[in-house]
Amino acid sequence: MESSCSSKIDSVKSCQKETKSNALAVVPFDDSTLFPHQKLERNFTFVGHSFTIKQNFGSLGVAAVVWDSAIVLGEYLEKNKEVIEGKYVLELGSGTGLTGMVAALLGGEVTVTERQETLQSLNLMVKNNMPKDKKDRIHVRELDWTKSLEEFQEHYDVILGADIIYIKETFDDLQRTLVHLANKDTIVLLSCKIRYDRDTDFLKVLEKDFSLKLVLHEKSRDIRIYSAVKQF
């Protein structure tokens, strides 16, 4: 009897140890359950080249995330290489720089731009992702739409913008920036998701200075790409 009881006690102790051990076990992390903008790292392939983009939404907000608008614009450029090849290209609100880097790989002479607080991250992304023999095709510069644009007097054949139409308070400055940077030969490509009426309102205001045309509606991700050409 004593032996049987002792055996049961040992069994219970063993079970308790096993249960405690299981409770402390490390469960493998599965980032497939996260939203894309929550992931710390995302991988893409464009123009036969692999990109690894580090994301930091918690620290830098929307500028440190790859949004669908940037991906769709990159895909569009890859299918329409002639738009970029041999052209001087400026990207506004570059964020992680993915679209600008794709443009550089397609043969464009590219300037990617962001506000001062995001430049370090953008520089690092370009440094870590661009092939060595293509790094001289892309340049990082500060551009704040709310400040003077006099430093930007160069001629640009193409101006890119991915998901830069979303904050109403920036619309006037964005309009002013586009008018300053573009001439009648410049093609502006804006990739966006129309989330609110105010986004459509901006496009209507843009038509005061630009001829606007919808060149792509990627329905699965509900992304639209507009081509804009300055009227005068």
N, C-alpha and C positions, 0 to 999 in steps of 0.2 A: 504493500500500500504506500509506504513511504517512498519507495523507488518510483512508483507510478506517478505520485504527486510531484516528486522532484522533477521527473521528466516533463510534466505539463508546465511547471514553472519555467524550466529551461526553454521550452518551446515558446512560451509567451514572451520571454525576454528576447529570444531570437527574432520573433515576429516584430516586437517593438523596435529592435535595432534596424531591421529591414525596412520597416515603415518609415522610421526617421531618416534612414539613408535615402530612401526614395523621395522623401519630401524635400531633401536638400539637393537632389540631383539637378544638374544644369540642363534645361530644355534647350535644344538648338534653336537659334533665332531664325525665323522665316520672314524675310522682308517682302515676300509676295503678298502679304496681307496689308501692306502699307499702301497709301496713295502715292502716286509717282513723285509728288513734290516733297513727301516725307522721307524718301530714300536718301541715304547719305552718298550714294554713288549710282550713276546710271551709265550704261554702255550703248554706243551707237556705232553704226558703220555707214559711212558716206564715201563715195568716190573710191571704194576699195580700201579705205583707211579706217582703223578703229579709234574711236574717241572714248575716253573715260572721263566723265564729268562729275566732279565732286559737288554736292549740293549742301547748302547751309541756310536753309529757310529760317531757322531759329535766330541766326545772327544777322544775316543781311536781307532777309525777307525775299520778296518776289524776284529781285535781281540775281539771286543765287540759285535759281531753279530753272530747269529746262521745261518750258511749257509747250503744249502741242503746236502752237502757232509757229514756234521756231523749228520744230521737227518738220512740219508740213512745208514751210518755206524752203528748208534745206532740200527736201524731196523735189519740190518744184524746180529749184535751181539745177539740181542734178539732171533732171529731165529736159531742161532748157538751157544747156551749157552756153549757148551763143549769147544769152543775155549778159553773161558775166565775163566770159573769156576775153582777155586783153583790155578790160575796162577798169576805170578808176571807180572804186566802190566805197561807199561810206555806210556804216550801220549805226543807227540810232538806238540807244537803250540796249546795248549788246548783251547785258546780263552775263551769262556764262561764256558767251562768244561762239557758241556752236555754229550758228548760221554764218557768221563772218568767216570762220575757219573753213567751212564748206566752200564758200565763195572763193577763198584764197586757193584751195586745192583745185578749183575749176578754172584757175588761170587769171583771176582778178587781182588787181593791186588794191588791197583792202585796208581800210582804217576802221577799227572797231572803237566805239566810244561809250563812255559811262560817266557817272558822277564820281567825284573824288573819292568818296568813301567805299566805292566798289572797285576802284582801279586795281588795287593789289590782288584781289581775287581774280579779276579778269586777266591780268598779266600772267598770273600763275597758271591759269587754265590754258592760255595760248602757249606758254612755255612748255607745259607738260604734254600737250597734245599735237602740236604741229610737227611734221617731219622736218628734220634738220635742213634739208635742201629746199624747203618751202617757207621757212620762217621769215625770210626777207620779204615775203609777199604780204605780210600782215603787220600792222602797226596799231598800237594801243594809245589812245589819246583821251584826255578829259574833255567832256562836253556836257555842260549843264544848260538845259534849255532856258532856264530863268535868268541866265547871265549874258554878258556880251558875246556876240558871235563873230566879232571882228577878226579873231585869229583864224577863222575858217573862211578863207577867200579862194580856196582851190576849186577847180572845176571837177565835178563828180558826174560820171556817166550814169551811175546807178546809186540810189539811196534805198537802203533796206530798213524795215522796221517790223519786228515780230512781237505782237502783244504789247504794243506801246499805247494803245487806245483803251484805257480803262479807268483813269482818274480824271474826273471832270475838271478839277482845278488846274490840271496841266495842259488842257486843250488849247488855250490861247497861246501859250509858249511853244507848244508843238507846232501849231499852225505857223507862227512867226519863224520858227527854226526851219521848217520845210520851205517856206517862201524865200528865206535868205540863202539856203544851200542849193536850191534847184535853179536851173535855167530851162529854157524851152526845149533843150535837147536831153534833159535828165529824165530817166525813168525812175519813178518812186514805186516800190513794191511794199505794200502794207499787208501783213498777215495777221488776222485777228479773229477772235470769237466774239460775236455780237451778243453780249450778255444783257445789256440794258438799253432802253430807248436813247439814253444820252450818247451811247456809242454811235448810233445811227445819226444822231444830231451832229456829231463831230464830222462825219463823212459829208453831211449836207453843207456844213460850213466850209469844208475843204474844197468843195466844188465851186466856191467863189473865185478861187485862184487856180484850180487844177481841173483838167478833164479826167473824170474818174471812170474806170471800167473794171467790172468783176471778171477776173481771168481764171479763177478756180474756186469751186465750192467743194471742199472735201467733206462729204456728208457724214461719214462714220465718226469723225471727230468734230464735226460742225465748225470747220475752220474755213474762212474766206480769205482769198488773196485779191487785193485790189491793185490795179496799175493806175498811177496818177502822173499826168504830164502837165507842166505849168502852161497856162494859157497865154501869158504875156510877160 
